[in-house]
Amino acid sequence: MALAEKLADARSRAAVGPVEERGVLCFSGRDARDYLHRMSTQHLAGLVAGESAYAAFLDARGHLVGEGVVAARATDLLVLVEHAAAGPLGEHLRRYLVADDVTVEDLSGALADLPVLGPVGVRSVREIAGDDTVATNPRRGAPAVEVVARPGRARALREALIALGAADLSSLDMEALRIEAGLARYGLDMDRSRLPMEAGLTADAIHFDKGCYIGQEVVLRATMRGHLQRGLVQLDLPSGAGPGTPLHAGGQEIGRVTSAAETSMGRLGLGYVRRAQWTVGARLETPAGEAVVRKVVVHEPG
């Protein structure tokens, strides 16, 4: 099956990605939900068992310590993040525990993650997942859920979905889908040096009407007052340009590519550029040839 067909299935029908080794932090105790609500950029206080939300966790400077899906279960909550982010994020969240009744466990090795995409795929896996955790994820580039289960169980669910007709996506296919949608990934396009707004997380992760959280003052200042100077864009890239490739305009380096993939739309990438280049069609130079801004991902609400 051609890449374009597989990605079309992911968006409109059914597809399943590879079983992934994800970071899984488990929060339990009487104050767990309230604590995560107070520590994140998202409104989590009202989550009930079976619901999920996408959230970011910041340091006092407003920089990203981690981001991911928060899934509420009957007796605890799971925070699903990139595997390498689980340790630092867990340490960060434990640091602020004082008198809260909260226990934090890292279940990263014990549980795996199965991404299931497309409206038919999501419906099908909810019917067969049983007691496994199923959480909506708005950051896959298509309608998607994450199924959190023991590795063997996740593999069995994957085989069952493919038998039902779901398209079989590789890791490279998943990256093409993500980059076509212009979605940043932690560890590639964002890290502890980035503000969530620079990475285009404003709409999905930031709730502007909730109470205080760490880094909130920086978020409000950078968004409401237009203080961002660099931000993420999607790029049409020449062959040979990839992560780390410098971007130039007017003889000066104005940014770098952070992700790249061969997609159904050609070679695309993501990268950070200065505010002056936040324009669709802006032409940039790279050592491999010309790159063109295809989409402006960074967004400042006015």
Phi and psi restraints in degrees (value plus and minus 20) as a CYANA .aco file:
   2 ALA   PHI     -87.7   -47.7
   2 ALA   PSI     134.9   174.9
   3 LEU   PHI     -76.1   -36.1
   3 LEU   PSI     -65.2   -25.2
   4 ALA   PHI     -78.5   -38.5
   4 ALA   PSI     -58.1   -18.1
   5 GLU   PHI     -88.4   -48.4
   5 GLU   PSI     -62.5   -22.5
   6 LYS   PHI     -83.8   -43.8
   6 LYS   PSI     -61.6   -21.6
   7 LEU   PHI     -90.2   -50.2
   7 LEU   PSI     -53.3   -13.3
   8 ALA   PHI     -83.9   -43.9
   8 ALA   PSI     -60.5   -20.5
   9 ASP   PHI     -82.6   -42.6
   9 ASP   PSI     -60.7   -20.7
  10 ALA   PHI     -81.7   -41.7
  10 ALA   PSI     -55.4   -15.4
  11 ARG   PHI    -103.0   -63.0
  11 ARG   PSI     -54.1   -14.1
  12 SER   PHI    -142.1  -102.1
  12 SER   PSI     -33.1     6.9
  13 ARG   PHI    -152.1  -112.1
  13 ARG   PSI    -115.8   -75.8
  14 ALA   PHI    -172.8  -132.8
  14 ALA   PSI     117.5   157.5
  15 ALA   PHI    -175.1  -135.1
  15 ALA   PSI     138.8   178.8
  16 VAL   PHI    -159.9  -119.9
  16 VAL   PSI     114.9   154.9
  17 GLY   PHI    -110.0   -70.0
  17 GLY   PSI    -199.6  -159.6
  18 PRO   PHI     -91.5   -51.5
  18 PRO   PSI     135.2   175.2
  19 VAL   PHI     -85.3   -45.3
  19 VAL   PSI     106.2   146.2
  20 GLU   PHI    -129.7   -89.7
  20 GLU   PSI     125.8   165.8
  21 GLU   PHI    -107.9   -67.9
  21 GLU   PSI      84.3   124.3
  22 ARG   PHI    -129.6   -89.6
  22 ARG   PSI     142.3   182.3
  23 GLY   PHI    -100.9   -60.9
  23 GLY   PSI     107.3   147.3
  24 VAL   PHI    -148.9  -108.9
  24 VAL   PSI      89.9   129.9
  25 LEU   PHI    -124.4   -84.4
  25 LEU   PSI     111.4   151.4
  26 CYS   PHI    -129.6   -89.6
  26 CYS   PSI     107.7   147.7
  27 PHE   PHI    -136.0   -96.0
  27 PHE   PSI     101.9   141.9
  28 SER   PHI    -151.2  -111.2
  28 SER   PSI     149.4   189.4
  29 GLY   PHI      92.7   132.7
  29 GLY   PSI     142.4   182.4
  30 ARG   PHI     -77.2   -37.2
  30 ARG   PSI     -54.7   -14.7
  31 ASP   PHI    -122.1   -82.1
  31 ASP   PSI     -10.0    30.0
  32 ALA   PHI     -79.7   -39.7
  32 ALA   PSI     -68.3   -28.3
  33 ARG   PHI     -85.8   -45.8
  33 ARG   PSI     -64.3   -24.3
  34 ASP   PHI     -83.5   -43.5
  34 ASP   PSI     -58.6   -18.6
  35 TYR   PHI     -84.7   -44.7
  35 TYR   PSI     -67.0   -27.0
  36 LEU   PHI     -84.0   -44.0
  36 LEU   PSI     -55.1   -15.1
  37 HIS   PHI     -80.6   -40.6
  37 HIS   PSI     -65.2   -25.2
  38 ARG   PHI     -91.8   -51.8
  38 ARG   PSI     -43.6    -3.6
  39 MET   PHI    -114.4   -74.4
  39 MET   PSI     -30.8     9.2
  40 SER   PHI    -134.0   -94.0
  40 SER   PSI     149.2   189.2
  41 THR   PHI    -101.7   -61.7
  41 THR   PSI     -26.3    13.7
  42 GLN   PHI    -127.2   -87.2
  42 GLN   PSI     137.1   177.1
  43 HIS   PHI    -105.2   -65.2
  43 HIS   PSI      83.4   123.4
  44 LEU   PHI    -130.9   -90.9
  44 LEU   PSI     -25.8    14.2
  45 ALA   PHI     -81.4   -41.4
  45 ALA   PSI     -51.1   -11.1
  46 GLY   PHI    -113.6   -73.6
  46 GLY   PSI     -16.6    23.4
  47 LEU   PHI     -82.9   -42.9
  47 LEU   PSI     114.6   154.6
  48 VAL   PHI    -135.9   -95.9
  48 VAL   PSI     145.6   185.6
  49 ALA   PHI     -72.2   -32.2
  49 ALA   PSI     110.9   150.9
  50 GLY   PHI      77.3   117.3
  50 GLY   PSI     -32.1     7.9
  51 GLU   PHI    -119.4   -79.4
  51 GLU   PSI     141.9   181.9
  52 SER   PHI    -168.2  -128.2
  52 SER   PSI     144.6   184.6
  53 ALA   PHI    -173.4  -133.4
  53 ALA   PSI     134.2   174.2
  54 TYR   PHI    -116.7   -76.7
  54 TYR   PSI     112.3   152.3
  55 ALA   PHI    -162.8  -122.8
  55 ALA   PSI     138.3   178.3
  56 ALA   PHI    -139.6   -99.6
  56 ALA   PSI     133.1   173.1
  57 PHE   PHI    -145.0  -105.0
  57 PHE   PSI     107.4   147.4
  58 LEU   PHI    -139.3   -99.3
  58 LEU   PSI     141.0   181.0
  59 ASP   PHI    -113.5   -73.5
  59 ASP   PSI    -196.7  -156.7
  60 ALA   PHI     -85.1   -45.1
  60 ALA   PSI     -39.6     0.4
  61 ARG   PHI    -109.9   -69.9
  61 ARG   PSI     -17.6    22.4
  62 GLY   PHI      64.3   104.3
  62 GLY   PSI     -12.8    27.2
  63 HIS   PHI    -104.5   -64.5
  63 HIS   PSI     131.8   171.8
  64 LEU   PHI     -93.4   -53.4
  64 LEU   PSI     100.9   140.9
  65 VAL   PHI    -111.9   -71.9
  65 VAL   PSI     -50.0   -10.0
  66 GLY   PHI    -198.0  -158.0
  66 GLY   PSI     146.9   186.9
  67 GLU   PHI    -175.6  -135.6
  67 GLU   PSI     132.8   172.8
  68 GLY   PHI     147.6   187.6
  68 GLY   PSI    -192.3  -152.3
  69 VAL   PHI    -107.8   -67.8
  69 VAL   PSI     112.7   152.7
  70 VAL   PHI    -125.5   -85.5
  70 VAL   PSI      99.2   139.2
  71 ALA   PHI    -133.0   -93.0
  71 ALA   PSI     103.3   143.3
  72 ALA   PHI    -108.3   -68.3
  72 ALA   PSI     113.2   153.2
  73 ARG   PHI    -141.1  -101.1
  73 ARG   PSI    -198.5  -158.5
  74 ALA   PHI     -80.9   -40.9
  74 ALA   PSI     -59.7   -19.7
  75 THR   PHI    -143.4  -103.4
  75 THR   PSI     -20.3    19.7
  76 ASP   PHI    -179.7  -139.7
  76 ASP   PSI    -197.9  -157.9
  77 LEU   PHI    -151.4  -111.4
  77 LEU   PSI     121.3   161.3
  78 LEU   PHI    -126.9   -86.9
  78 LEU   PSI     118.5   158.5
  79 VAL   PHI    -133.3   -93.3
  79 VAL   PSI      96.5   136.5
  80 LEU   PHI    -121.2   -81.2
  80 LEU   PSI      98.4   138.4
  81 VAL   PHI    -154.6  -114.6
  81 VAL   PSI     153.1   193.1
  82 GLU   PHI     -79.5   -39.5
  82 GLU   PSI     123.7   163.7
  83 HIS   PHI     -75.6   -35.6
  83 HIS   PSI     -63.8   -23.8
  84 ALA   PHI     -89.3   -49.3
  84 ALA   PSI     -37.4     2.6
  85 ALA   PHI    -107.5   -67.5
  85 ALA   PSI     -34.9     5.1
  86 ALA   PHI     -81.4   -41.4
  86 ALA   PSI     -66.7   -26.7
  87 GLY   PHI     -82.2   -42.2
  87 GLY   PSI     -74.2   -34.2
  88 PRO   PHI     -81.1   -41.1
  88 PRO   PSI     -59.0   -19.0
  89 LEU   PHI     -88.4   -48.4
  89 LEU   PSI     -62.3   -22.3
  90 GLY   PHI     -79.7   -39.7
  90 GLY   PSI     -62.8   -22.8
  91 GLU   PHI     -82.4   -42.4
  91 GLU   PSI     -63.2   -23.2
  92 HIS   PHI     -81.0   -41.0
  92 HIS   PSI     -64.9   -24.9
  93 LEU   PHI     -93.9   -53.9
  93 LEU   PSI     -51.3   -11.3
  94 ARG   PHI     -89.5   -49.5
  94 ARG   PSI     -49.9    -9.9
  95 ARG   PHI     -80.3   -40.3
  95 ARG   PSI     -50.9   -10.9
  96 TYR   PHI    -116.4   -76.4
  96 TYR   PSI     -17.7    22.3
  97 LEU   PHI     -93.7   -53.7
  97 LEU   PSI     107.6   147.6
  98 VAL   PHI    -141.6  -101.6
  98 VAL   PSI    -101.4   -61.4
  99 ALA   PHI    -128.3   -88.3
  99 ALA   PSI      -9.4    30.6
 100 ASP   PHI     -93.2   -53.2
 100 ASP   PSI     121.0   161.0
 101 ASP   PHI    -105.6   -65.6
 101 ASP   PSI      62.0   102.0
 102 VAL   PHI    -160.8  -120.8
 102 VAL   PSI     111.9   151.9
 103 THR   PHI    -134.8   -94.8
 103 THR   PSI     111.8   151.8
 104 VAL   PHI    -134.3   -94.3
 104 VAL   PSI     103.6   143.6
 105 GLU   PHI    -142.3  -102.3
 105 GLU   PSI     121.3   161.3
 106 ASP   PHI    -117.7   -77.7
 106 ASP   PSI      89.4   129.4
 107 LEU   PHI    -124.4   -84.4
 107 LEU   PSI       0.6    40.6
 108 SER   PHI     -76.3   -36.3
 108 SER   PSI     -59.9   -19.9
 109 GLY   PHI     -98.4   -58.4
 109 GLY   PSI     -46.1    -6.1
 110 ALA   PHI    -104.1   -64.1
 110 ALA   PSI     -47.3    -7.3
 111 LEU   PHI    -139.5   -99.5
 111 LEU   PSI     125.3   165.3
 112 ALA   PHI    -135.9   -95.9
 112 ALA   PSI     150.2   190.2
 113 ASP   PHI    -145.2  -105.2
 113 ASP   PSI     111.4   151.4
 114 LEU   PHI    -137.4   -97.4
 114 LEU   PSI      92.0   132.0
 115 PRO   PHI    -101.6   -61.6
 115 PRO   PSI     107.7   147.7
 116 VAL   PHI    -141.4  -101.4
 116 VAL   PSI     110.8   150.8
 117 LEU   PHI    -145.4  -105.4
 117 LEU   PSI     140.5   180.5
 118 GLY   PHI      66.1   106.1
 118 GLY   PSI     127.3   167.3
 119 PRO   PHI     -79.9   -39.9
 119 PRO   PSI     -57.8   -17.8
 120 VAL   PHI     -91.5   -51.5
 120 VAL   PSI     -61.0   -21.0
 121 GLY   PHI     -82.0   -42.0
 121 GLY   PSI     -63.8   -23.8
 122 VAL   PHI     -82.1   -42.1
 122 VAL   PSI     -64.9   -24.9
 123 ARG   PHI     -83.7   -43.7
 123 ARG   PSI     -62.1   -22.1
 124 SER   PHI     -84.6   -44.6
 124 SER   PSI     -64.5   -24.5
 125 VAL   PHI     -90.7   -50.7
 125 VAL   PSI     -51.3   -11.3
 126 ARG   PHI     -84.4   -44.4
 126 ARG   PSI     -49.3    -9.3
 127 GLU   PHI     -96.4   -56.4
 127 GLU   PSI     -47.4    -7.4
 128 ILE   PHI    -131.6   -91.6
 128 ILE   PSI     -23.2    16.8
 129 ALA   PHI     -92.9   -52.9
 129 ALA   PSI     -40.8    -0.8
 130 GLY   PHI      42.2    82.2
 130 GLY   PSI    -145.4  -105.4
 131 ASP   PHI    -107.7   -67.7
 131 ASP   PSI     -20.2    19.8
 132 ASP   PHI     -88.3   -48.3
 132 ASP   PSI     127.9   167.9
 133 THR   PHI     -93.1   -53.1
 133 THR   PSI     107.9   147.9
 134 VAL   PHI    -142.7  -102.7
 134 VAL   PSI      99.7   139.7
 135 ALA   PHI    -148.8  -108.8
 135 ALA   PSI     113.5   153.5
 136 THR   PHI     -89.2   -49.2
 136 THR   PSI     117.4   157.4
 137 ASN   PHI    -147.8  -107.8
 137 ASN   PSI      94.3   134.3
 138 PRO   PHI    -102.6   -62.6
 138 PRO   PSI     -13.1    26.9
 139 ARG   PHI    -135.8   -95.8
 139 ARG   PSI       8.8    48.8
 140 ARG   PHI    -124.0   -84.0
 140 ARG   PSI     -31.6     8.4
 141 GLY   PHI      71.5   111.5
 141 GLY   PSI     -15.4    24.6
 142 ALA   PHI    -182.2  -142.2
 142 ALA   PSI     144.0   184.0
 143 PRO   PHI     -74.9   -34.9
 143 PRO   PSI     107.1   147.1
 144 ALA   PHI    -173.4  -133.4
 144 ALA   PSI     132.7   172.7
 145 VAL   PHI    -150.8  -110.8
 145 VAL   PSI     137.3   177.3
 146 GLU   PHI    -127.6   -87.6
 146 GLU   PSI     108.0   148.0
 147 VAL   PHI    -122.2   -82.2
 147 VAL   PSI      99.8   139.8
 148 VAL   PHI    -123.0   -83.0
 148 VAL   PSI      99.0   139.0
 149 ALA   PHI    -176.0  -136.0
 149 ALA   PSI     150.9   190.9
 150 ARG   PHI     -79.0   -39.0
 150 ARG   PSI     126.5   166.5
 151 PRO   PHI     -72.3   -32.3
 151 PRO   PSI     -64.6   -24.6
 152 GLY   PHI     -83.3   -43.3
 152 GLY   PSI     -60.4   -20.4
 153 ARG   PHI     -85.7   -45.7
 153 ARG   PSI     -61.5   -21.5
 154 ALA   PHI     -81.5   -41.5
 154 ALA   PSI     -61.8   -21.8
 155 ARG   PHI     -84.7   -44.7
 155 ARG   PSI     -59.1   -19.1
 156 ALA   PHI     -85.2   -45.2
 156 ALA   PSI     -60.5   -20.5
 157 LEU   PHI     -84.0   -44.0
 157 LEU   PSI     -59.2   -19.2
 158 ARG   PHI     -81.3   -41.3
 158 ARG   PSI     -66.4   -26.4
 159 GLU   PHI     -82.1   -42.1
 159 GLU   PSI     -58.7   -18.7
 160 ALA   PHI     -84.9   -44.9
 160 ALA   PSI     -59.8   -19.8
 161 LEU   PHI     -89.5   -49.5
 161 LEU   PSI     -59.1   -19.1
 162 ILE   PHI     -84.2   -44.2
 162 ILE   PSI     -58.7   -18.7
 163 ALA   PHI     -83.0   -43.0
 163 ALA   PSI     -48.4    -8.4
 164 LEU   PHI    -102.5   -62.5
 164 LEU   PSI     -22.8    17.2
 165 GLY   PHI      89.7   129.7
 165 GLY   PSI     -15.4    24.6
 166 ALA   PHI     -88.5   -48.5
 166 ALA   PSI     120.8   160.8
 167 ALA   PHI     -86.4   -46.4
 167 ALA   PSI     120.3   160.3
 168 ASP   PHI    -112.9   -72.9
 168 ASP   PSI      87.1   127.1
 169 LEU   PHI    -119.2   -79.2
 169 LEU   PSI     117.6   157.6
 170 SER   PHI    -108.3   -68.3
 170 SER   PSI     154.7   194.7
 171 SER   PHI     -80.7   -40.7
 171 SER   PSI     -58.5   -18.5
 172 LEU   PHI     -86.1   -46.1
 172 LEU   PSI     -57.9   -17.9
 173 ASP   PHI     -82.8   -42.8
 173 ASP   PSI     -61.5   -21.5
 174 MET   PHI     -84.0   -44.0
 174 MET   PSI     -58.3   -18.3
 175 GLU   PHI     -87.1   -47.1
 175 GLU   PSI     -60.5   -20.5
 176 ALA   PHI     -80.7   -40.7
 176 ALA   PSI     -62.2   -22.2
 177 LEU   PHI     -82.7   -42.7
 177 LEU   PSI     -64.8   -24.8
 178 ARG   PHI     -83.9   -43.9
 178 ARG   PSI     -66.8   -26.8
 179 ILE   PHI     -90.3   -50.3
 179 ILE   PSI     -56.1   -16.1
 180 GLU   PHI     -79.2   -39.2
 180 GLU   PSI     -54.1   -14.1
 181 ALA   PHI    -102.5   -62.5
 181 ALA   PSI     -28.8    11.2
 182 GLY   PHI      52.0    92.0
 182 GLY   PSI      20.4    60.4
 183 LEU   PHI    -129.2   -89.2
 183 LEU   PSI     105.7   145.7
 184 ALA   PHI     -90.9   -50.9
 184 ALA   PSI     129.5   169.5
 185 ARG   PHI    -142.2  -102.2
 185 ARG   PSI     113.9   153.9
 186 TYR   PHI     -86.4   -46.4
 186 TYR   PSI     117.2   157.2
 187 GLY   PHI      74.7   114.7
 187 GLY   PSI     -39.6     0.4
 188 LEU   PHI    -136.2   -96.2
 188 LEU   PSI     -80.1   -40.1
 189 ASP   PHI    -120.7   -80.7
 189 ASP   PSI     -28.8    11.2
 190 MET   PHI    -171.6  -131.6
 190 MET   PSI     127.9   167.9
 191 ASP   PHI    -177.2  -137.2
 191 ASP   PSI    -182.1  -142.1
 192 ARG   PHI     -94.0   -54.0
 192 ARG   PSI     -20.1    19.9
 193 SER   PHI    -114.8   -74.8
 193 SER   PSI     -24.2    15.8
 194 ARG   PHI    -128.9   -88.9
 194 ARG   PSI     125.4   165.4
 195 LEU   PHI    -104.2   -64.2
 195 LEU   PSI     127.8   167.8
 196 PRO   PHI     -81.5   -41.5
 196 PRO   PSI     -51.9   -11.9
 197 MET   PHI     -88.5   -48.5
 197 MET   PSI     -56.8   -16.8
 198 GLU   PHI     -79.5   -39.5
 198 GLU   PSI     -54.1   -14.1
 199 ALA   PHI    -108.6   -68.6
 199 ALA   PSI     -16.0    24.0
 200 GLY   PHI      57.3    97.3
 200 GLY   PSI       8.9    48.9
 201 LEU   PHI    -112.2   -72.2
 201 LEU   PSI     -21.5    18.5
 202 THR   PHI     -72.5   -32.5
 202 THR   PSI     -73.2   -33.2
 203 ALA   PHI     -87.2   -47.2
 203 ALA   PSI     -61.0   -21.0
 204 ASP   PHI    -103.1   -63.1
 204 ASP   PSI     -54.0   -14.0
 205 ALA   PHI    -131.4   -91.4
 205 ALA   PSI     -42.4    -2.4
 206 ILE   PHI    -125.1   -85.1
 206 ILE   PSI     102.4   142.4
 207 HIS   PHI    -124.1   -84.1
 207 HIS   PSI      92.8   132.8
 208 PHE   PHI    -103.8   -63.8
 208 PHE   PSI     -24.7    15.3
 209 ASP   PHI    -130.1   -90.1
 209 ASP   PSI     -12.2    27.8
 210 LYS   PHI    -107.6   -67.6
 210 LYS   PSI     159.3   199.3
 211 GLY   PHI     -96.7   -56.7
 211 GLY   PSI    -190.2  -150.2
 212 CYS   PHI     -88.9   -48.9
 212 CYS   PSI     131.7   171.7
 213 TYR   PHI    -171.9  -131.9
 213 TYR   PSI     142.9   182.9
 214 ILE   PHI     -82.2   -42.2
 214 ILE   PSI     109.0   149.0
 215 GLY   PHI      69.1   109.1
 215 GLY   PSI     -21.4    18.6
 216 GLN   PHI     -80.7   -40.7
 216 GLN   PSI     -60.8   -20.8
 217 GLU   PHI     -80.3   -40.3
 217 GLU   PSI     -61.1   -21.1
 218 VAL   PHI     -85.9   -45.9
 218 VAL   PSI     -62.5   -22.5
 219 VAL   PHI     -79.0   -39.0
 219 VAL   PSI     -67.2   -27.2
 220 LEU   PHI     -86.0   -46.0
 220 LEU   PSI     -61.7   -21.7
 221 ARG   PHI     -84.7   -44.7
 221 ARG   PSI     -62.4   -22.4
 222 ALA   PHI     -93.7   -53.7
 222 ALA   PSI     -47.9    -7.9
 223 THR   PHI    -111.9   -71.9
 223 THR   PSI     -76.1   -36.1
 224 MET   PHI     -89.4   -49.4
 224 MET   PSI     -48.0    -8.0
 225 ARG   PHI    -124.9   -84.9
 225 ARG   PSI     -15.8    24.2
 226 GLY   PHI      45.7    85.7
 226 GLY   PSI      22.7    62.7
 227 HIS   PHI    -111.0   -71.0
 227 HIS   PSI     -21.1    18.9
 228 LEU   PHI     -89.6   -49.6
 228 LEU   PSI     116.8   156.8
 229 GLN   PHI    -134.1   -94.1
 229 GLN   PSI     -41.3    -1.3
 230 ARG   PHI    -150.5  -110.5
 230 ARG   PSI     130.5   170.5
 231 GLY   PHI    -179.6  -139.6
 231 GLY   PSI     145.1   185.1
 232 LEU   PHI    -101.6   -61.6
 232 LEU   PSI     118.1   158.1
 233 VAL   PHI    -153.1  -113.1
 233 VAL   PSI     138.0   178.0
 234 GLN   PHI    -116.3   -76.3
 234 GLN   PSI     120.6   160.6
 235 LEU   PHI    -148.0  -108.0
 235 LEU   PSI     120.2   160.2
 236 ASP   PHI     -99.4   -59.4
 236 ASP   PSI     103.7   143.7
 237 LEU   PHI    -133.6   -93.6
 237 LEU   PSI     128.6   168.6
 238 PRO   PHI     -97.4   -57.4
 238 PRO   PSI     138.4   178.4
 239 SER   PHI     -78.2   -38.2
 239 SER   PSI     115.3   155.3
 240 GLY   PHI      78.7   118.7
 240 GLY   PSI     -36.3     3.7
 241 ALA   PHI    -106.4   -66.4
 241 ALA   PSI     114.3   154.3
 242 GLY   PHI    -173.3  -133.3
 242 GLY   PSI    -188.9  -148.9
 243 PRO   PHI     -72.5   -32.5
 243 PRO   PSI     109.8   149.8
 244 GLY   PHI      74.6   114.6
 244 GLY   PSI     -32.9     7.1
 245 THR   PHI     -85.2   -45.2
 245 THR   PSI     107.3   147.3
 246 PRO   PHI     -92.9   -52.9
 246 PRO   PSI     128.4   168.4
 247 LEU   PHI    -134.3   -94.3
 247 LEU   PSI     112.1   152.1
 248 HIS   PHI    -143.9  -103.9
 248 HIS   PSI     128.1   168.1
 249 ALA   PHI    -167.6  -127.6
 249 ALA   PSI     115.0   155.0
 250 GLY   PHI      40.0    80.0
 250 GLY   PSI       9.3    49.3
 251 GLY   PHI      61.8   101.8
 251 GLY   PSI     -16.9    23.1
 252 GLN   PHI    -141.5  -101.5
 252 GLN   PSI     127.6   167.6
 253 GLU   PHI     -94.8   -54.8
 253 GLU   PSI     104.2   144.2
 254 ILE   PHI    -139.3   -99.3
 254 ILE   PSI     -14.9    25.1
 255 GLY   PHI     147.7   187.7
 255 GLY   PSI    -195.4  -155.4
 256 ARG   PHI    -165.1  -125.1
 256 ARG   PSI     132.1   172.1
 257 VAL   PHI     -94.2   -54.2
 257 VAL   PSI     118.2   158.2
 258 THR   PHI    -133.6   -93.6
 258 THR   PSI     -49.5    -9.5
 259 SER   PHI    -160.0  -120.0
 259 SER   PSI     132.5   172.5
 260 ALA   PHI    -174.7  -134.7
 260 ALA   PSI     130.3   170.3
 261 ALA   PHI    -180.1  -140.1
 261 ALA   PSI     133.0   173.0
 262 GLU   PHI    -101.3   -61.3
 262 GLU   PSI     100.9   140.9
 263 THR   PHI    -141.2  -101.2
 263 THR   PSI     159.3   199.3
 264 SER   PHI     -91.3   -51.3
 264 SER   PSI     -28.4    11.6
 265 MET   PHI    -128.8   -88.8
 265 MET   PSI      -6.2    33.8
 266 GLY   PHI      80.1   120.1
 266 GLY   PSI    -186.2  -146.2
 267 ARG   PHI    -102.0   -62.0
 267 ARG   PSI      97.2   137.2
 268 LEU   PHI    -139.8   -99.8
 268 LEU   PSI     138.9   178.9
 269 GLY   PHI    -171.6  -131.6
 269 GLY   PSI     153.8   193.8
 270 LEU   PHI    -141.9  -101.9
 270 LEU   PSI     130.4   170.4
 271 GLY   PHI    -187.7  -147.7
 271 GLY   PSI     142.6   182.6
 272 TYR   PHI    -118.5   -78.5
 272 TYR   PSI     114.0   154.0
 273 VAL   PHI    -155.1  -115.1
 273 VAL   PSI     146.0   186.0
 274 ARG   PHI     -91.4   -51.4
 274 ARG   PSI     140.6   180.6
 275 ARG   PHI     -73.2   -33.2
 275 ARG   PSI     -56.0   -16.0
 276 ALA   PHI     -82.1   -42.1
 276 ALA   PSI     -41.3    -1.3
 277 GLN   PHI    -121.7   -81.7
 277 GLN   PSI      -6.9    33.1
 278 TRP   PHI    -100.3   -60.3
 278 TRP   PSI      40.0    80.0
 279 THR   PHI    -160.2  -120.2
 279 THR   PSI     106.6   146.6
 280 VAL   PHI     -80.4   -40.4
 280 VAL   PSI     110.3   150.3
 281 GLY   PHI      76.7   116.7
 281 GLY   PSI     -27.7    12.3
 282 ALA   PHI     -80.1   -40.1
 282 ALA   PSI     112.1   152.1
 283 ARG   PHI    -120.7   -80.7
 283 ARG   PSI     107.6   147.6
 284 LEU   PHI    -143.4  -103.4
 284 LEU   PSI     133.7   173.7
 285 GLU   PHI    -123.3   -83.3
 285 GLU   PSI     122.7   162.7
 286 THR   PHI    -152.4  -112.4
 286 THR   PSI     144.0   184.0
 287 PRO   PHI     -79.8   -39.8
 287 PRO   PSI     -40.7    -0.7
 288 ALA   PHI    -114.8   -74.8
 288 ALA   PSI     -25.3    14.7
 289 GLY   PHI     112.3   152.3
 289 GLY   PSI    -187.4  -147.4
 290 GLU   PHI    -101.2   -61.2
 290 GLU   PSI     118.0   158.0
 291 ALA   PHI    -134.4   -94.4
 291 ALA   PSI     128.6   168.6
 292 VAL   PHI    -148.7  -108.7
 292 VAL   PSI     113.4   153.4
 293 VAL   PHI     -89.1   -49.1
 293 VAL   PSI      98.7   138.7
 294 ARG   PHI    -115.3   -75.3
 294 ARG   PSI     -54.5   -14.5
 295 LYS   PHI    -173.5  -133.5
 295 LYS   PSI     119.9   159.9
 296 VAL   PHI    -114.8   -74.8
 296 VAL   PSI      93.1   133.1
 297 VAL   PHI    -106.3   -66.3
 297 VAL   PSI     -62.7   -22.7
 298 VAL   PHI     -79.7   -39.7
 298 VAL   PSI     122.9   162.9
 299 HIS   PHI    -166.8  -126.8
 299 HIS   PSI     113.4   153.4
 300 GLU   PHI    -136.9   -96.9
 300 GLU   PSI      90.4   130.4
 301 PRO   PHI     -86.0   -46.0
 301 PRO   PSI     120.4   160.4
